[in-house]
Amino acid sequence: MNFMSVLAHSLTGLGALVLFASGLGVFRMPDVWNKMHAGTKATTLGSILFLLGLGCFQPSWMPKLLLIIVFIVLTNPVSSHALARAAHGEPSEKPDNLVTDDLADRKGGSL
C-alpha cells in the first residue's frame, strides 16, 4: 500500500467515525441545543474528512469535492442558526440554566 492509499483509508475511516459519533450525539443529547451542536459541528467535520478521503482515492474528483466542502462549511452554520431560532420559542425545550433571554423582546422581527 502506498502513502496515498493509507491516507485515503485513514481519512474516510475517521470521517465515518465522526459521522457516527454525530448521529449518536443527536440521539443521546438531552435538549435541542446540544443536539444541534452534535448535529452541526460533528457532521461538518465528518463530512470534510470523508470527502477529503474520497479525494485521495480519486485525485481527479478533488476540485468538485472541495466545492462541496465549501458549500457544507457555508450552509451548516446557517441551518443551525435557523433551527436555534425556531426552537427558541418552544417552552418545553428551554433549559433551566437560561439566565437571560435576549430574544424575549423580539416578536418575529428581523435578525
N, C-alpha and C positions, 0 to 999 in steps of 0.2 A: 504494500500500500504506500502510495506517495503522500507527501505532506498535504496536498490539496484535498485528497480524499479523506484523510483523517480530520482535517479542519471542517470539511463539509459535514461529516458524520457528527462531529462534536457540536457544531452549531445547531444542526437540526435536532439533535437529541436534547440539548439544553433548552432550545426553544420549545420543544414539545413538553418538557418537564415544567417550564414556567407557565405554559398554557394550561397544563393540567392543574397546577397549583392555583391558577387564577379561577378555574372552574370550581375547584374545591373551596376556594375562599368565598366565592359568590354563594355557594350552597351553605357554608358554615357560619358566615358572619351574622351578627345579631341584628344590625339595623341597616337602613338603606344607605347611609353614608359610608359605612365600612364595606358594604357590598359594591358600591360604586368604585371605591378605591381599589378593591381587588379586581374588579372587572375592567377598569380602565388602565391602571398602571401596569399590571402584570400582563394583560393581553397586548399592550403596546410593546413591551419588552420582548415577550414571547414571539409575537409576530415578526418583529425586526430580526431576532436571532434566527428564526426559522427561515425567513426569506433570504437572509444572508447565506445561510447554509445551502439553500437551493441554488443561489447564485454561484457558490463554489462548485457545486455539482455541474452546472451548465453556465460557464462564464459568458456565453453569448446572451443569456437572459438578464444579465446584471443591470443594464440600463432600465429595462422595464420594471425590474424588481425594486430598484432604487426609487423610481417614480411611485410605485405602490407604497413604499416605506414613507416617503414624504407625505403622501395622501393620508396614511394612517396617523402619522405624527401631528398633522394639522387637524384632523377631524375628531380624534378620540377626546381631546380636552373639551372641544365644543359640545360634543354629545354628552359628556359627563356633566358639564355645566348646565345644560338644558335639563337633564334628569334631576340634578340637585335643585334647580329652581322649581320643577314640577313637584318634587317630593316635599318641598318646604312647607306647603300648605296642608299636608297630611298630619292631623293631630296624633294619630297612633304611632307615627314614625319619629316624633320629636324626642331627642334624647333628654334624660333627666338633668344632665350637666350643662345644658344650654344656658349660659349666663345672660347674655344679651341677645335680643332678637333684632338685628339691624334691618331686617326686611319686613317687620311687622307693620310699619307705617305705609308701605307701598301697597297699593291696591291695583295690581295689574298694570303698573306703569312701565315705562321703558327701562331698559337696563342702563 
